[in-house]
Amino acid sequence: MTSNNKELDQKVLEKYLWGAATALRGTIDAGDYKQYIFPLLFFKRISDVYDEEFKNALKESDGDIEFATFEENHSFQIPDSAHWRDVRAKTVNIGSAIQSSMRAIEQENPDTLLGIFGDANWSNKDRLSDRILIDLIEHFSQQNLNLKNVSDDKLGNAYEYLIKEFADDSGHTAAEFYTNRTVVKLMTMIMNPQPGESVYDPTCGSGGLLLNCALHLKDEGQEYRNLKLYGQEVNLLTSSIARMNMFMHGIEEFKIIRGDTLSKPAFLENDELKKFDIVLANPPYSIKSWDRKSFENDPYGRNIWGTPTQGCADYAFQQHIQKSLNENKGRSIVLWPYGVLFRDSEREMRTKMIESDLVECVIALGKNLFYNSTMESCLLISNNNKASDKKRKIQFIDARKELKREKTISYLLPEHINKIYKAYKFYEEIENFSYIADIDEILNKDSSLNIPLYVKKSLNEYPNPNDVYKKLKTSTDSLQNLISKIV
């Protein structure tokens, strides 16, 4: 097989990429596809782009081969014997050849690609035989993934398609690296990143929230390449996927570091947490394995409202986020399970958070927006520079009915996103949907941010009492008839 040297349309590209994953079906668990497919895809992409750059430089220099190999003519350096074609030429020990090539490429590009291919064991023939790997290599070799055939936008979209398909296919691992894309869109619109701002995600997963900030600006025709993107992710493979995700979309100005945000935050300045203009996050929910003892005496002063219980680190993340914001203009949006708004065990911390007058808005979202979970969720929005008409107030938006249900997952349609966004942007009170409360009113309700306490539903939102009575009477009559027959 030879690489097909023509432009690919989006559907053909997606089918081709997913075909590589289906080649592994029955061989390894679906949850493990990503640790092999993503690195191979990235390896093929940078090899094909290298060849394209070499050819362009050769043409520009009238056939000067030495000029065509210069570093400045290439996005990434690929050392001798580490190109895709070199691996494809192998007939035995394919896994070892793949692993050697990937490590050589990482070492040749230490500032950008070190560790990007993850830590999969390619040489385990009990798991991936030479035959399976040859089939995978040949499948990927069907198409030329250079920039002429596949633009950054197109490949980036296909890459996110793969992320979603892996999430659907594996289920139990989905929440680790995939946040509902329609919720991400809403979060990005609310934060409204501006050219040149710094954006941070302390639990960045596959990088979707960060990436969408850049794509949001790009879609609006604004400069997106000077947006400063920072992320931290505890899982090695997922952090690698996030970095590949950026490169696949043509984003080069970013810094994603692997590590535990609570125990070892990666971004520091002068021994303090680095400050960012925007923080977007979808932290892991209610984790129990975290270093609570260290947080009690946190060297970075993140326990501004207190120390959460060992059984739930949610407010540790929320405080880390607040402490990471630019004091003058920082703003954040965090996707949480609904319980953070009213759990009694967190009331004292929540009270201090409310009293600090940093919370700007709370948005209730509907059920099934997460894989394998029916729980309701919410968006908690804070702002260090609240407008004067928002001081000492918090807006509540009840958007639990604003969703579309499909099979086991829900998502937001454009009309849902626009309705929520407009209510937030124009700071409106809307009957049955949005309410603006004074902080004193909230504190008088035990500091509960439970949205139904504030957004009251009109009577027509509830069943007609007469209808309830008729149904109850019918059921009672039927039960009496049944009893009389038995007697």
N, C-alpha and C positions, 0 to 999 in steps of 0.2 A: 504493500500500500504506500502511496505517496500523499503528501499534504495537498489538499485541495486549495489552489491559490485563487480564490474568488471571494468576494464580500459575502458574508453570511447574514441572513436576516435573523431577527431575534428568536423566533420560534424554532428555526432550524438549529441555532446555537444552543438553545436550552435543551432541546431533544438530544442533541449530540453529547452535551455534558452529562445529562442524567443517564444516558446510555452507559457511561463509564461506571456509574454507581450500580446500575442493575447487573453489570458484569460480575459484581462481587456478591450478589444476592445468593444466600445459601452457603457462602464460604465463611463469611464473618458476620457478626451481629450488626444490624442496621445502624446502631448507635456508634459504631466504629468506622463507618464509611468515610466520615469527614477527615479522619487523621491520615487517610491515604489519598483520597480524591483531591482535596484542596492543594496539598503540596505538589502533586503531579501536575495539576492544572497550572499552578504558578511556575513550575519548572518549564513546562512547555511554552507558556506565554513569554517568559523572559528569553528563552532560547530563540524563539521565532522573531521577537523584536530585535534581538542582537543581530540576527542575520539580516533583517531589514535595514537596520542602521549601518551595518557593514556594507551592504550593497549601495546604499545612498551615498556613503562617504567615498566609496570606490568610484562611483559615477562623478561625484563632485571633484575628485582629484585626478581624473583621467587615468584611473587604473592603478593608483599608488596603494599597494597592499599595506605597506607599513603605516601610511596615514589612516587607512580604514580601520586599523586595530587600536589607534590612539584612544586612551580612556575617555577623553572629552567628547568623543563621537558616540558614546554608549551610555545608556541609562544605568546599566549594571554591567560589571565585568564577569565574563565567563571564562575560566581558565582552560588551558588545553586539556583535552580528554574528559571534560566535565559537561559538555554540551549534550542536549537531548539526543542528537544523532549518534553520539558515542555510546550512550546507554542502549539505544535501539539496535546497535550493531552487535550487542552481546547475545549469546545464545545459552549461556549457563551463568548461574550465580547473579541473576538479574537484580535481586534485592540488594546485594552488596554493592553492585555498580551504581544503583540509584542512590543509596546512602552515601557512598563516597563522593559522587558528583554534587549532591546537595551540600555536604559539609565543605567541599572545596569552594563552592559558590559563596557560601556564608563567610568563609574566611577571606575570600577575595574582596568582599564588600562589608567589612566589619562595622562601619558606621550606620549602615542601613538594613542589612539582611541577617546579621548575626542571630542565630536561633530561630529564624523565621519558618524553617521547614518542620519544626516540632521535633518530637523524640520518638516517633514510631519506629518499631524494630522491623525494618524492611528485610532483614536477612533471615527471618524465621520462616523456613520453608514448610514447616508443619502448618503454618497459618496461611502463607501466600507462596504457593509453589512457583517455580520458574514459568510454568505454562500459564498460570493466571496472570502473572506480571507481564509476560510477553503479549498476552491478549489485551491487557490494559494499555500498554505502550502502543500497540498497533491501533487500538481504538482512538487514542488521543492523536496519533499521527495522521489520521484521515483528514484533518483540517489544519490549515495554516492560521495560527492565532496572532499574526502580526497586526500592527495598527491599521494598515490599509484594509485588511479584511474585517477586522473586529475593533471598532473604536473603544476607547476607555468607557464611555457611557454604556455601550452595548454589552461589553464584557462585565462591567460592574453590575448591571441589571441581571445578567445571567448568573453571576456569582451570588447575588442576593436571592435569586430564584432557587439556587441549589441549597442555600442555607435554610430556606423555608421548607423545601422538599425533604431535607434531612430531618428537620424538626418534625414534620408530619409523619415521616417514615419510622422514626425512632421513638417518638412520644416521650419516653421517660427522661431523655436527656435534653429535650427541647428547651426547657426554661433556662438552662445554663447559658445558652448563647443566642437566643432569639426572643426579641420582644415584638409583640404584635405591631406590624408595620403601620397600621392606621392610627394606633395610639402614638407611635413615634412621630407621625406627621403632625398630629395635634400638639404634642409637646414642643416640637420645633417651631410651629407657628406662634405659639404663646410666648416663647422665649425671644423670638424675632432677632436672631444673631445679626450683627452688623459687620461690614468688612473691617478687618484688623483686630477684632475682639478675640479674647482668649476663651476657649470652651473646654470644659473638663468633665469627664465621666469617671468617678472613682471605682466603679464596678462595670467596666465597659463591655463585657461580653464580646461579641463579634464586631463591635464598633458601630452598630447601626445608628445610635443616637448622635454620635460625633459626626459620622459621615453625612447624615441627613441635614445637619446644620450647614455644611458646605454645599450640598446639593440644593438646599433651599435658596441660598444666595445665587447660585448658578442659574436656577430656574427663573429667578427674578431679574436676570441680566446684570447682577452686581458682581463686583470683584470677590471671588471666593478663595483665591489661591493664597491670600495673606491672612486668612483665618487661622488662628493658632490652636491646634487641636491636641489635647492631652488626655490620656486614658491609662487606667491601671486595671489589671485583671489577674486574679489569683491563679486561674487555670492556665497551664503552659500551652496546651493545644489551642484553647480558645483565644488566648492573647496572640498567638501566631496567626490564627484565622483573621483576627481584627486587623493586624498589620497587612496581611495579604489583601484584605478587603479594601483598605485604603489605596494600595498600589494599583489594584485592579480597576479602581475608579479614577485613576490618574491623580490621586491626591498624594503629594510628596512632603508637605510641611506638617508633620505630625510627630508625636512622641507617645508611644504606647509601651508601658513597662509592666512586666509580669511581677506580681507580688501581692501580699495581703495588705489591703488599704488600712485596716484598723490597727494591725500590729506593726506595720512598717510602711507608712505612706511614702510614695516614691518621689513626690514633687515638693522639694524644700528650697527655701531661700533664706540665707542667714540663720540657719538652724530653726526656722519657723516654717509653717505650712505656706506653700506658694499660694498667692491669691489670684482668683480668676474672675472674669466678667460674668460668665455664665457657667452654672453647673446643671447638667441633666443626668438623671440616674434612674435605674431600675434595680435597686440593690437586692441581694438574696434575702428572702423573707424569714424573719424570726429564727436566725441561726443560733444554735446553742454552743457550738464549739468556737469560742472566741476568748481572747485574753482580757477578761473583765478586771482582773486585779491590776493590770498595768494601766487600764483606762481610768481607774480611780485616781491615779497620780500621773495622768497623762502629761508627758513632757511638752506636748504641743498645745496644752490648754483646751483640749476639745470637749472636756466635760463641763461645758458652760451651764448646762441645766441640770446636771447630775449624772449618775452612773446607772445604766439600765440593769435589769436582772440578768443573771447568767443565761436564763432560758430564752431571751429575746433581745437581739442586738440592734433592733430597728432604730432606736433613738441614738445609738452610738453612731450609726451611719448618718443620721439626720444632723447630728451635731458636728460630725466631721465635715459635712457638706456646708453647713452654715459658717464654720470656721475657715473654710477654703474660699469664701467669697470676698471679693474686693469690698472693703468697708464702705466706700462711697457710692458705688453703682452696681454692686454684685446682685445677681438674681438667680434663683434656682427653681427647678421643677422636678419633683420626685414622684415616681409611680410606686404606690404602696398598697398593701392589702388594707381593707377598710378599717380594720381594728385599730390602727394607729391613731384614729381620730377620737376614740373614746375608751380604750382599755384602762381600767382602774389602776393597774399596776404602774402605769406611766403618767398618771394624772399630775403628779408634782412637776415632772419635767415638762409636760405639755402646758401647764399653767405658766411656767417661766417663759416658755417659748411664746405663748400668746401675749404675756405682759411685755415682752421685748418689742412688740409691735413690728415684727418682721414678716409675719404671715400675711399675705395679700389676698389669697383666694384658695378655696378648697373645692374640688370638683369630684363628685361621685360618679363613677363609671359603672356600667352594667356587668352582668355575670358572663363567664365563659370567654373572657378576653385572654385567658392564659391556657396553655396546653395542659390537659389532664387536670383542670381545676375549674370548679363552678363558682369560686369565690368572687365576691364583688371587690372592686379596687377603687382607688382614688388618686387624684393628683394633688399634691401639696405644693403650693407655690409661695416662695418667699421673695422679698425685695428689700435690699438695704437702702433704697432710695424711693420709698413710696411717695406717690403724688400727694399733694396737700389735702385733696378731697378724700384720700384713702387712709389718712392717719387715724389711728385708734379704731379702725374698722376692718372687718374681714368679709369678703364676698363668698357666698355659698351657692354653688350651682349643682342642681340635681339632674344629672344626665344619665341616670340609670336605665331609662327607656330609649335612649338614643343609640341604638345599635341594630345590627342585622345578624340574625343567627343562621349559621350554616353548619350542619352536621354537629360536630363536637366543639366548634370554635365560633366565637362571635367577632365581628369587626365593625368599624365605624364607616358608614357611607359618607361621601363628600358633604351631603346635606346635614348629617349629624355633626361632622367636624366644624362646618361653618356656623351652625347654630350655637355650639358651645363657645367657639372662638369669638363670635360677635358679642355674646353676652359678657365675656370677659373683657374684650377690648373696649367696648363702649360703656362698661361698668354699669350695666342696667339691672334694675329689678324687674323681673318678669314673673307674673303670677304662675304658681306651680312649678317654677323652673329656677329662678334666681332671687336671692335675698341678700341684703347688705346689713350686717349686724354690728353694733357697737361692741367694743371689747368688754365693756362692763356687763353687757347682756350675756356674753359668752361665759365670763367668769362666774356669773350668778347661776349658771347651769352646770356647775362643777367642772368648768373648763372643757366641757364636751364639745367636740367639733362634729358630732353626729348630725348629718345634714337634715334629716327629717325634723329635727328640733327647730329648724329655722325656715326651711322651705316647706310651707304647709300645703298639703294637697286639698283642693276644693272638693266639695261633696260629690261632684260628678266623677271624681277619680275613684270613688269607692262604689261597691255594689248598692243597688237600690234596696233599702230596708224592706220594702214590700215584697221584692223578689226573693230576698233571703227568707222572709216569713213563709211565703208560698212553698218554697222548696222544703223548708223545715216541716211544715204541716203535712205535705205530701209524704215525706219520709216517715213521719210519725204515724200517719194513717196506714201506710204499708206495713209498718212494724206491728201495729195492733191487729191488722188482718192476719198476719202470719202467726201471731201468738194465739189468736182465737181458733185457728185451724189446728194448731198443735194441741190445744186444750180439748 
